[in-house]
Amino acid sequence: MREALSSCLSCDKQNSLYPFQKNKSTPQIEAKMLYSQEMTSKISIKTFQKREIIDITGKIEVFVPQSKVISGIIQIFALHTTCAIIITEPENGLKKDLFSYLEKESPQGPFSHNHGDSAHVSSHLLSALIGQGQTVLIENGRLFLGSWQRVCLLELDGPKTREIAVKIIKDEKN
């Protein structure tokens, strides 16, 4: 694996992946595609509360058999800056604990963010810290998750309709 990765990465200033970069003294990394087959889809999720956790595993896993991928990865990415994608157990007590923690630890301001209502700034910050995406392994044509793990949308500024991008990448060996 180490040999495969090192042979895939090379520094090349002439063929930079970032031609817009002004500082040409910074080496650029060029990566070759490690996977041979890809499938990208998008789903919409309607949220109903200011903050909520929605289990989207069922909506995500339907893409795996459609892709016919036996081994690979699935990337799940929220196309928004005030929600996050997490892997958790969506049990009611744990949801309450998570929201209690987020409420306690949420940034309080003052904020410099100036579009819309400043009340949603903490949602932007939490989304950036938690992350808008997750990657899950695919093995034997199924999501490879632990017993209690589920892919969830963490709404931080609802209610809204959220767009989630899903990309399946087939392992090159298959």
Beta strands, then each sheet from edge to edge (+ up, - down):
strand 1: 9-11
strand 2: 29-31
strand 3: 38-46
strand 4: 52-55
strand 5: 72-78
strand 6: 83-88
strand 7: 133-139
strand 8: 142-143
strand 9: 150-155
strand 10: 161-170
sheet 1: 1+ 2-
sheet 2: 3+ 10- 5+ 7- 8+
sheet 3: 4+ 9- 6+
end
